């Protein structure tokens, strides 16, 4: 499976990128992609939510009023959940949302995501993304040359260079990701997947 390669000026080059059939050309497995994305989003959660129970709020101690004789309901503490300012009954407690998936499932999900992008004609191969200076306008010009202005992009590179990272961080919806570490969510969460030619070889070797 071969794709055309473009340079930063938007010109098609004579060379082609060789994409492994078993990585970019399989029948996408939607369920594994769902499991992988669900796990990745769950693992992003901090799980630090917390409310105070009646044993943790300040106050209480003395009984608010005597047990009988007032003609109203008895009460033993100002910290009761039925009181304003009292503790919370069955409130949230800090806990982890971490979800682990088998390696084979994660690999299949990544291959499925790449194959789905190929199926949707949403993959573009760029020869080499290297900027001389860490300027946003430099990367903006490259995206304009490739006809990608205003699109949500995930750019897979073989190595995250400082100039490229700094140039991209001020452009909305443009993410520079190491090809070796790209997750299913990062591959799927874009309109167009831009891959550096050298990164294609890295992906082929990692997921074959």
SULFEN-V472967 format. One record per residue. RES is the residue in three letters. PSI is psi in whole degrees, -180 to 180 (none if undefined). NEAR is the number of other C-alpha atoms within 8 Angstrom. D_LAST is the distance of its C-alpha to the last C-alpha in Angstrom with 2 decimals. Layout:
RES | PSI | NEAR | D_LAST
RES | PSI | NEAR | D_LAST
This chain:
UNK | 121 | 7 | 13.75
UNK | 145 | 7 | 16.01
UNK | 151 | 9 | 17.92
UNK | 150 | 10 | 21.17
UNK | 135 | 15 | 21.48
UNK | 151 | 12 | 24.56
UNK | -179 | 11 | 26.52
UNK | -11 | 12 | 28.40
UNK | 1 | 8 | 31.40
UNK | 12 | 10 | 29.63
UNK | 139 | 7 | 29.80
UNK | 132 | 8 | 27.25
UNK | 167 | 9 | 26.22
UNK | -29 | 5 | 25.96
UNK | 160 | 6 | 22.37
UNK | 156 | 9 | 19.30
UNK | 131 | 11 | 15.87
UNK | 112 | 9 | 12.99
UNK | 127 | 12 | 10.50
UNK | 132 | 10 | 7.44
UNK | -39 | 8 | 8.92
UNK | -5 | 8 | 6.33
UNK | -44 | 14 | 6.09
UNK | -3 | 12 | 9.76
UNK | 21 | 10 | 11.40
UNK | 168 | 10 | 11.34
UNK | 117 | 7 | 14.68
UNK | 134 | 9 | 14.99
UNK | 101 | 9 | 16.01
UNK | -35 | 8 | 19.01
UNK | -40 | 6 | 20.04
UNK | -35 | 11 | 17.01
UNK | -41 | 13 | 17.40
UNK | -46 | 8 | 21.06
UNK | -41 | 8 | 20.61
UNK | -46 | 14 | 18.39
UNK | -42 | 10 | 20.85
UNK | -43 | 8 | 23.78
UNK | -43 | 12 | 22.71
UNK | -42 | 10 | 22.13
UNK | -37 | 8 | 25.52
UNK | -40 | 10 | 27.19
UNK | -17 | 10 | 26.03
UNK | -18 | 6 | 27.63
UNK | 139 | 8 | 30.98
UNK | -36 | 7 | 33.49
UNK | 34 | 8 | 35.47
UNK | 12 | 7 | 38.67
UNK | 139 | 7 | 40.95
UNK | 137 | 8 | 44.25
UNK | 160 | 8 | 47.82
UNK | 136 | 10 | 50.84
UNK | 177 | 11 | 52.34
UNK | -20 | 12 | 56.11
UNK | -6 | 7 | 55.93
UNK | -22 | 7 | 54.42
UNK | 155 | 10 | 56.46
UNK | 160 | 5 | 59.62
UNK | -167 | 6 | 63.03
UNK | -137 | 8 | 64.43
UNK | -90 | 5 | 66.57
UNK | 147 | 6 | 69.90
UNK | 129 | 10 | 70.43
UNK | -41 | 8 | 70.92
UNK | 167 | 7 | 74.12
UNK | 158 | 8 | 76.14
UNK | -44 | 6 | 75.00
UNK | 164 | 6 | 77.91
UNK | -9 | 5 | 80.54
UNK | -11 | 5 | 78.63
UNK | 16 | 5 | 78.04
UNK | 176 | 4 | 74.31
UNK | 145 | 4 | 71.20
UNK | 153 | 8 | 70.94
UNK | 138 | 9 | 68.39
UNK | -18 | 9 | 67.39
UNK | 145 | 10 | 65.15
UNK | -9 | 12 | 64.31
UNK | 3 | 14 | 60.66
UNK | 141 | 10 | 60.42
UNK | -20 | 10 | 57.55
UNK | -7 | 5 | 60.22
UNK | 146 | 8 | 61.80
UNK | 128 | 5 | 60.85
UNK | 1 | 6 | 59.33
UNK | -179 | 12 | 58.57
UNK | 166 | 13 | 55.31
UNK | 130 | 10 | 52.46
UNK | 128 | 7 | 52.13
UNK | 41 | 5 | 48.60
UNK | 170 | 9 | 47.07
UNK | 147 | 7 | 43.44
UNK | 148 | 8 | 42.42
UNK | 133 | 8 | 39.63
UNK | 160 | 6 | 36.48
UNK | 145 | 7 | 32.73
UNK | 10 | 9 | 30.45
UNK | 130 | 7 | 27.35
UNK | 131 | 8 | 24.79
UNK | 139 | 5 | 21.95
UNK | 149 | 8 | 18.89
UNK | 148 | 6 | 16.71
UNK | -39 | 6 | 13.39
UNK | -37 | 6 | 11.65
UNK | -43 | 10 | 13.79
UNK | -40 | 12 | 13.06
UNK | -43 | 9 | 9.26
UNK | -37 | 10 | 10.11
UNK | -42 | 14 | 12.86
UNK | -43 | 12 | 11.06
UNK | -40 | 14 | 8.84
UNK | -41 | 16 | 12.30
UNK | -43 | 13 | 14.15
UNK | -41 | 11 | 12.38
UNK | -36 | 14 | 12.82
UNK | -40 | 10 | 16.35
UNK | -39 | 13 | 17.18
UNK | -41 | 11 | 16.26
UNK | -35 | 7 | 18.41
UNK | 5 | 6 | 21.16
UNK | 43 | 6 | 21.13
UNK | 32 | 10 | 20.92
UNK | 132 | 10 | 18.52
UNK | 132 | 9 | 20.19
UNK | 127 | 13 | 18.95
UNK | 142 | 13 | 21.44
UNK | -57 | 11 | 21.86
UNK | 121 | 9 | 22.98
UNK | 95 | 9 | 24.47
UNK | 124 | 7 | 27.11
UNK | 143 | 9 | 30.60
UNK | -24 | 5 | 33.72
UNK | 151 | 6 | 35.27
UNK | 62 | 12 | 34.29
UNK | 134 | 9 | 36.04
UNK | -38 | 11 | 35.11
UNK | -28 | 7 | 36.80
UNK | -45 | 11 | 34.50
UNK | -35 | 12 | 31.35
UNK | -39 | 10 | 33.42
UNK | -40 | 8 | 34.32
UNK | -45 | 11 | 30.70
UNK | -36 | 10 | 29.88
UNK | -41 | 9 | 33.08
UNK | -32 | 10 | 32.17
UNK | -1 | 9 | 28.88
UNK | 32 | 7 | 30.80
UNK | 12 | 8 | 29.16
UNK | 132 | 7 | 32.36
UNK | -2 | 4 | 32.91
UNK | 156 | 8 | 29.46
UNK | 120 | 10 | 27.35
UNK | 143 | 12 | 24.39
UNK | 122 | 15 | 21.35
UNK | 113 | 12 | 20.61
UNK | 120 | 14 | 17.32
UNK | 156 | 14 | 18.19
UNK | -35 | 11 | 16.82
UNK | 131 | 6 | 20.00
UNK | 103 | 10 | 22.61
UNK | 145 | 7 | 25.73
UNK | -43 | 7 | 29.08
UNK | -41 | 12 | 30.70
UNK | -43 | 14 | 28.01
UNK | -47 | 11 | 27.96
UNK | -35 | 11 | 31.78
UNK | -30 | 14 | 32.06
UNK | -22 | 12 | 29.82
UNK | -17 | 9 | 31.30
UNK | 2 | 7 | 34.45
UNK | 121 | 9 | 32.83
UNK | 138 | 6 | 32.58
UNK | 28 | 7 | 29.23
UNK | 119 | 11 | 27.23
UNK | 128 | 9 | 24.67
UNK | 120 | 12 | 22.95
UNK | 139 | 11 | 19.78
UNK | 129 | 11 | 17.53
UNK | -34 | 13 | 14.01
UNK | -30 | 9 | 12.68
UNK | 2 | 6 | 15.01
UNK | 132 | 10 | 15.19
UNK | 169 | 7 | 15.81
UNK | -43 | 13 | 15.74
UNK | -44 | 9 | 19.46
UNK | -34 | 9 | 19.35
UNK | -41 | 13 | 16.99
UNK | -30 | 8 | 19.27
UNK | 58 | 7 | 22.54
UNK | 160 | 10 | 23.25
UNK | -42 | 8 | 24.64
UNK | 135 | 12 | 22.53
UNK | 114 | 14 | 19.23
UNK | 127 | 12 | 19.80
UNK | 131 | 13 | 17.02
UNK | 142 | 15 | 18.01
UNK | -42 | 12 | 16.76
UNK | -27 | 10 | 15.83
UNK | -26 | 13 | 13.92
UNK | -44 | 13 | 11.67
UNK | -39 | 10 | 10.43
UNK | -44 | 11 | 10.11
UNK | -44 | 10 | 8.07
UNK | -47 | 11 | 5.63
UNK | -38 | 7 | 5.66
UNK | -33 | 7 | 6.06
UNK | -1 | 8 | 3.80
UNK | none | 7 | 0.00
